[in-house]
């Protein structure tokens, strides 16, 4: 895995900024690698347990999730940021 940063992830609840590293498989994986506790179950977009609010920016899905995703929400387990993003994990 390359250690080149491709985007920054800002956590809206505390303004913490995390660098998304090229080659990281998902936002969930990136957050876990930084020891940020995030709810999850399936890791494949089926259950929706890793649902978060996308405050700003955009993401692309590795695979279209099967769980229902409302406008303004993302599933952390199966997406990557398209540039800098701000997310709310609450």
C-alpha positions, 0 to 999 in steps of 0.5 A, a space after each residue: 500500500 502506498 503511503 501517499 495521501 489522496 484526501 483528508 477526512 474531517 470528523 464533524 463532531 470534533 474537527 479531527 482531520 485524518 488523511 485518507 491514504 492511497 490504496 486504503 479499501 474504504 473509509 471504514 478501514 481508514 478510520 479503524 486504522 486511526 483507532 476511531 471506533 465506528 459501528 459496522 457489521 457486514 463490511 459489504 454494504 448490506 446492513 447499513 450499520 456503518 451509516 454516516 452523514 456526508 457533511 461535505 464533499 463526495 464519495 465513490 462506492 467500490 460496489 453499489 450498496 444493497 442497504 438503503 442509503 438516504 440523501 446525504 448519507 454514506 456507508 463507510 464500509 464500501 466507499 472512498 472519498 472523491 477528494 476532501 470530505 467531512 463526515 458525521 459519525 453520529 
